[in-house]
Amino acid sequence: MNRKEEIIGILALLVIILAGFALALVGVGNPAGNIDNSYSSGDVLTGWINISLSDEPVSSKIEAFDSSMPLLNFLDANNADYTCSPSNCEQAFSAANERTSASFSLSSGSSKNLALKFTGEFSLVDDISFNLETNSAESCSTPLQIDFLNDGEIDWQYSEAGADFCQADYGCFNFSASTQDFIVSTQQYCEKINFSPVSRLRVGAYVKKTSGGSLTMSVYDSEKELLSTCPIPASEITSSFKEVYCDVNVSIPSGQAGYVCVATTSGAGYVIQGETSGENCGHYSIYSTTNNADYRIFSKPAKYKQGSLVAIANQTLSHVFLDIENYIADEYSNNCGEGCVIPFKVMGRTQQDVFLSNLQFKVISSGGLIISNKFYDTSRDSAKITMPLTILDIREANLEVPSGVNSTTATVYLGNDKILSESITVRRISTINKVYPLKVPVNFPVDFVAEITNAPGDAIKSYSWDFGSGVKTTSSNTISHTFSQKGNYTLNLKLVTAYGQKTKLFNISVESAKDAINYTLNLKEEKLSEFKTELDSHPLKSIIFKKINVVSLQSKLEELKLRYSIADTESEYTSLMAEITSLKIPESIEESLSLSGKLVPDFGSLSVSEIQEASPDSSSSGVYTQSLVESWYFSNLDTSLIEKKYSINYDDNTEEVVASFFNLDVVLKNNVPVHLLIKSPISSIEFSKNYNQKSQGSNTLIDLNSNSQLEFTISGNFGYKEIFIFPDLNTLLLEVSPCNSNGKCENEIGETKQNCREDCHSNLILVFFIILIISAAFIAYLFLQQWYKIKYETFLFKDRNYLFNLLNFINNAYKQKFTEQQIKNKLNKAGWTNEQAVYALKKYHGKETGMFDMFNILKNLDKFKPKHKPEIKRNIYNIKNFKSF
């Protein structure tokens, strides 16, 4: 192999590639452009850029953040005036390293890109031929293939057959299945088999002779056209089953299926084995279209001969001439004045060295026959774009800004060139998804609904609807509107939120009631059909069906369609439209809630009669309370609950909980049997298995004697607080009897100090403890009172001027008619704590700012003594007479 020649070729390709990069140029105008600086999440970047292009690769992209758009698409969206080379703006092949022979090495799965080249006025391809030499080893897979025009189609492959054969292919015959014997006659038994593209096959069958002459093996292509036959002499066949065969020379394209058949030359003196299990691909007669059995017929492809010299001649490649002519017409418009490059790829399937020589590439031009004998290395280069300085709208690139609320820098790139960079602010804002319906009847009030995605923390303030007849503002996402004339209208919907506003346009088609009914009925029918498909595969199908009767809705739609078909007046159509609009159609099922934790029932809704009914064998008539049941529950049980809600979304933008799923684990700490009561009829509950559940009035009851895990689904929106667990009534009463906790020590029912201390206790001890507690509390109160009086104000206001400023602010605020709550809010927003605000307001009004002063009680006793009229002292902090500091 000529190593020097290969190195020169690689260097030439590098020069071409580097030269292409060097010549590409993006020019930026002055000014370069402008980027708008305020966005909400999901917006696209807006603004403009001012650029020119010189031989810029078509493969370049305009980019910002994580979004991009191909340059060509961006220019077309802006209706820019540009030119391409080549003119079709597609990738073009280039040729380098001209030589009369080419040598290279291939490993398994590798390839070499080469090319032919013609320069001049092109008309037709007359001939392509060359010699190919390879040193590939003998193998069962084709060692070498050639693809002209790099279109993925194999135009030539090495098919020289060697002396040995590869493994046999028996088609669909199953060796593990039971077989039966079939009589072979002049009617052929055939098996469909995939052929290798090698030039020789060994074909045969597993047969035995009973009498008669010789057998004939036949090979057919996929269209059942006969390719070749070969005889198997009778002398080679015995009275015992054995595989017999003969060899045929054929030419079959790569991977094509065909048929191998066996028959006698005359009579019926042979037997062949067959089987009928599974999928069959055998035929009794080559012309049969049924596959009822498979027969033990085989094909062995010859191994590919060890590499040698192969002459690839005109007739071998003639089928690609027309493809090359069409390629030159499409890529070069038959203008090869600067050279037309025809690529081809040599692909290796085994390790080998390849040598190409003696090329004869003959082309007919207007002046006559032109012959080229040169091979070239080739690569595929991007087309180049040239454009004068042009202002382009960035919006057309659909470059999405990042989500979230932040400030960032937007930088626009073209390829590796930075065009423009500016700071922007992005805020997460609620967005408008869609509005429905979009096809409505004329002269009919229609409720339009806007579907909104709410951003966290972004409060929606208003919706502005403009149907073309003036703006109407609502606080909700619905509005009723009537169109008085048919036609196409544009709804301009503006969403105003705390973070900004969003606007979106919708096209609304206004039709006659008759046409609108037809569309609406079909739409509702389609939605119901899609919902039914979803429901059929849903694990909670049966329980959801109790809430949503799809069959009933289908019947209602059929009734409406029938009434529509016989209606003939506008009033009938209007009445029908109103009925159709009010018919809610389910659209989807979704899991709307998922919770897990302990089961905490609402014991207040559990009646005495329900406990008694669940304990029919209880004989005690003792007194018990709700708190008793609750106390027993938390002391004797450990529970774990998973709750899920499933909702239906309707076509009017409403939703409904239709199923409540529960997974409940119950652990009996003291192994005391319990009752599980579900406040729902048993007909509304679907259990994952039989828990021996039974009805108890309008409730469902399950007896649990050991630790249990239960799964059940209840129709509708059912809350876990209506699931109760409690023991027999006797168990509850035994645990608390005889003490009834009524504050009376009743000896007649057995209450004593030992078993009922809360009812039977010494009042003297109680009085002593009460006095002791009150005394301690009084002393603590006096201590805290003194601390508040001395330290509290200093604690709140480190600088006393802060308090004076607050009092001044409060005084001015009251003059401006602010309420006390409004003043508090303003102070809180300004950074003052609620405690500071309350203190200042009390100070302003002259109220007690600390704890209640116990000593004032003693002082106030003086007013009951006869005295002269006391001097009224003003509170030093009475802000009503306060002047500015």
Buried (B, 14 or more C-beta within 10 A) or exposed (E): EEEEBBEBBEEBBEEBBEEBEEEBEBBBBEEBBBBBEEBBBBBBBBBBBBBBBBBBBBEBBBBBBEBBBBBBBBBEBBEBEBEBEBEEBBBBBBBBBBBEBBBBBBEEEEBBBBBBBBBBBBBEBBBBBBBBBBBBBBBBEBBBBBBBBBEEEBBBBBBBBBEEBBEBBBBBBBEEEEBEEBEBBEBBBBBBBBBBBBBBBBBBBBBBBBEBBBBBBBBBBBEEEEBBBBEBEBEBBEEEBBEBBBBBEBEBEEEEEBBBBBBBEEEBBBBBBBBBBEEBBBBBEBEEEEBEBBBBBBBBBBBBBBBEEBEBBEEBBEEBBEBBBEBBEEBBEEEBEEEBBBBBBBBBBBBBBBBBBEBBBBBBBEEEEBEBBBBBBBBEBBBBBBBEEBEBBBBBBBBBBBEEBEEBEBBBBBBEBEBBEBEBEBBBBBBBEEBBBEBBBBBBEBBBBBEBEEBEEBEBEEBBBBBEEEEEEEEEBEBEBBBEEBEEBEBBBBBBBEBBBBEBEBEBBBBBBBBBBBBBBEBBBEBBEBBBEBBEEBEBBEBBBBBBEBEEBBEBBEEBBEBBEEBEEBEBBBBBBEBBBEBBBBBBBEEBEEEEEEBBBEBEEBEEEBBEBBBEEBEBEBBBBEEBBBBBBEEBBEBBBBBBBBBBBBBBBEBBBBBBBBBBBBEBEEEBEBBBBBBBBBEBBBBEEEBEBEEBEEBBBBBBEEEBEBBBBBBBBBEBBBBBBBBBBBBBBEBBBBBBBEEEBBEEEEBEEEEBEEBBEEEEEEEEEEEEEEEEEEEEEEEEBBEBBEEBBEEBBEEEEBBBBBBBBBBEBBEEEBEBEEBBEBBEEEEBEEEBBBBBBBBBBBEEBBBEBEEEEEEEEEEEEEEEEEEEEEEEBEBEEBEEE
